[in-house]
Amino acid sequence: MSCSSVRARRDGPKGNARVTAIVSGCLLVVGVAIIVWFAAWGVHGCDDTDACFTRMDRDFRVYLVGLGSFTLGAVLGVVATVRAVRA
């Protein structure tokens, strides 16, 4: 059992909302960083080699992870807000 889960139990719903907000913020930061990386340094064009297409596929998979992280962070942010308002 981690320290944050013990603290969240002791603090009740407010502690849970705080932990959820922290996790949400971390996921949002990671998601935005990956999206910005893809926009700035991802493959923007390709010649007709297999290596280039492989790199483009890899970059797109990383971009999808970033979008998923951003989306999950946003959803958890809404959950944290609802928990904080109800507490």
Secondary structure, 3 states (H helix, E strand, C coil): CCHHHHHHHHHCHHHHHHHHHHHHHHHHHHHHHHHHHHHHHCCCCCCCCHHHHHHHHHHHHHHHHHHHHHHHHHHHHHHHHHHHHHC
